[in-house]
Amino acid sequence: ILNVEQSPQSLHVQEGDSTNFTCSFPSSNFYALHWYRWETAKSPEALFVMTLNGDEKKKGRISATLNTKEGYSYLYIKGSQPEDSATYLCAFRILSYNTDKLIFGTGTRLQVFP
Amino acid sequence: EAGVAQSPRYKIIEKRQSVAFWCNPISGHATLYWYQQILGQGPKLLIQFQNNGVVDDSQLPKDRFSAERLKGVDSTLKIQPAKLEDSAVYLCASSWEATGELFFGEGSRLTVL
């Protein structure tokens, strides 16, 4: 059974704090790693799709790094704002002769207090 | 560009009743997915369509769940009869290419009493 684990499960920070969380995935047969943000009562939206070891991607104050050899990705938020409050999901793409799908982690729930 | 549309947003039913969810993907997206997200868990893929063919339905409880994608566009997901453990958010998503970046709808929250 392939497991994608995210930590911490939840996080409460003050506005202005920087924060980071982790996604751990199988290090063998890597194909791609996705990050999504899911705000309450809205659709999950893609942040990053990462494919190369050592990849670093950035979108505004949010950035992500990828280490496929050791099987982890970090998501960083610099200077958290209340609008960053959401659940952050990572998903590992499994690709084999008979399957091609995303396995999601359970998410990290972030709350940013003003 | 219009996003992925889903309905209904909320549904409350009693166990053993049936329910249907509808999804209209982004125009031109060949791949459509239904995910089930139970509270405290990550989204789990129920079924994946490529145009109107099923690519993966290995985790669809076929004794009670069914899904179809007519003419490679809209899709419906049906549960009959519902069980308490089916209470979840049902997310529809679509993508340009198989397992590329997913575009999600807002989800349909089902409560089974």
Interface residues (C-beta under 8 A of the other chain):
Chain A: V4 A32 H34 Y36 A41 K42 S43 P44 E45 A46 V49 L89 A91 R93 L95 T99 D100 K101 L102 I103 F104 G105 T106 G107
Chain B: G3 V4 Y35 G40 Q41 G42 P43 K44 L45 Q48 V55 D56 S58 L91 A93 A98 T99 G100 E101 L102 F103 F104 G105 E106 G107
